Amino acid sequence: MRLKVFLCLCFMMILGNSYSQENTVYDVKIRGAKKIKIDFIKKILAIKKGEVLDSLILNEDVIRLKRLPAIFHVTYQVFYHQDSLYNVYFNIEENLTIIPDFSFWSTVNRKFAYRLGVSDYNFLGRNITLGGFYQNNGFDSYALRMAAPYLFTNKLGISIFFQNWTSEEPLFFNQGSANYKYNNISIEVMGLYEINFRHSLQFGINFFTEKYNYLDGLTDPNIPQQLELDKQLLKLVYTYDHLDYFYQYIKGFKSIFYGQYVTTENDFQEPFLIFWNDFLYFKRIGAKGNWASRVRFGLSSNSDSPFAPFAVDNNTNLRGVGFLVDRGTGSFVVNTEYRYTLFERKWFVFQGNGFIDAGSWRNPGGNFNDFFQSENIRVYTGVGIRFIHRKIFNAIFRIDYGYGITKNASKGFVFGVGQYF
């Protein structure tokens, strides 16, 4: 009898031990990788050989890979190996990541302008961005950029950016405006740190020299016609990313905080602080619809200066408003649009969209009541189209037509590359 009890207890222990054994990853394999390096992919994956098989981690890894410019779409499969061991396969569809940059537009004084450049968003197959451009808008400008988010570890990287930018910029006074030749020569070094799957930081410093030279328009005895300023900019960017991608469709929420502190030693401008936050929300509607919204709120040091940092502009906040039509020391903007896929083939997508852009600004030296003053509130509505190449990173050519519905509003077309937000 005792022997039977003993054998029964041993059997129950063996059975219980076999049931408690966890499923384990025997190996991680990558399919479909062409240019991107397999060892780099395995470096950034959270799932590792010898660890517990976890579907939540696998799903996060799929999203992590789809965030890379080099990868268009990802799926995974799990296959039994032996005992409690499993092989995990990631199936990758790559993007073309060597992208030429060509664009043209008219400037504030109706001059013809163009930009020529090229960027590789997967240099050496390791998610390194390397590129630059030359621009002529009546003046010569150029820039070079390198960003390697995973250069040192699977969480830590660096970016370096050099720019020599020259343009004609309008500056606004109470009585009117003036045009200045603006030049900015800068070098920026940023550390890139991924805290975890949802949270990441960028932090660093920018050294730059600004030059202003009067061209034409209103003059003011309190505003110099020539000005050169050496400045240093401390920068912090915090990102919370809860977006999921399915080809051209996006769903979820994302928040990006930008903080900058600018120091300078001159009698005309004091050191100032600026910050803004973008809140983005995307929702899938049916099989072909995508609702997208962005809310941006920002403030800066409230000096009464025509050099206020927040611009009212076609290309950044209000489609149809015009090129740099005003500036302020505070900004509140809402952009919302409905995107609908009208035509789709294996590599090509044609989208239509309807949008509403609305915003308000705080005047330089003003107060928070400026946000509610009718003359500072602008509302634009319109429609647009998108031509999307599904196999080339960020290959989205957009055309929007915005029409102002508030007092003394303008209207016009806005062209660009990539979704507006």
JOSUL-V300989 format. One line per field, one symbol per residue. phi: phi as a letter, one per 40 degrees, with the letter a starting at -180 (. if undefined). burial: b if it has 9 or more other C-alpha atoms within 8 Angstrom, else e. A space follows every 10 residues. Layout:
BEGIN
phi=???
burial=???
END
This chain:
BEGIN
phi=.ccccccccc cccccccccc cccbccabbb bgcbcccccc dccccccbcg cccbcccccc cccdccccdc bcaabbbbbc bafbbbcbbb bbbcccbcbc bbaaabccbg ccbabbaaab cacggbfccb aaabbbbgbc baababbbcb ccacbbaabb bbabbbacbc bbbcciaabb cbbbbabbbb cbbccadcba bbaibbbabb bbbcbahcba ccbccbabbc bbbcbbbbbb bbcbbbfccb ahbabbbbbb bbbabaccbc dabaaabbbb bbacbgcbba cbabbbbabb dcccaccdcc bcadcbabch chcfcababa abbbbbabbb ccaabdbbbb bbababbbaa bccdgcbccd cbcdcccbbb bibabbbbcc bbdfcbbbbb bbbcbccfcb aicbbabgcc a
burial=eeeeeeeeee eeeeeeeeee eebbbbbbeb eebeebbeeb bbebbebbee eebeeebbeb bbbbbbeebb bbbbebeeee beebbbbbbb bbbbbbbbbe beeeebbbee bbbbbbbbbb bbbebbbbbb bbbbbbbeeb bbbbbbbbbb beeebbbbbb bbbbbbbbbb bbeeeebbbb bbbbbbbbbb bbbbbeebbb bbbbbbbbbb bbbbeeeeee eeeeeebebb bbbbbbbbbb bebebeeeeb bbbbbbbbbb bbbbbeeeeb ebbbbbbbbb bbbbeeeebb bbbbbbbbbb eeeeebebeb bbbbbebbbb bbbbbebbbb bbbbbbbbbb beebeeebbb bbbbbbbbbb bbbbbbeeeb bbeeebbbbb bbbbbbbbbb bbbebbbbbb bbbbbbeebb bbbbebbbee e
END
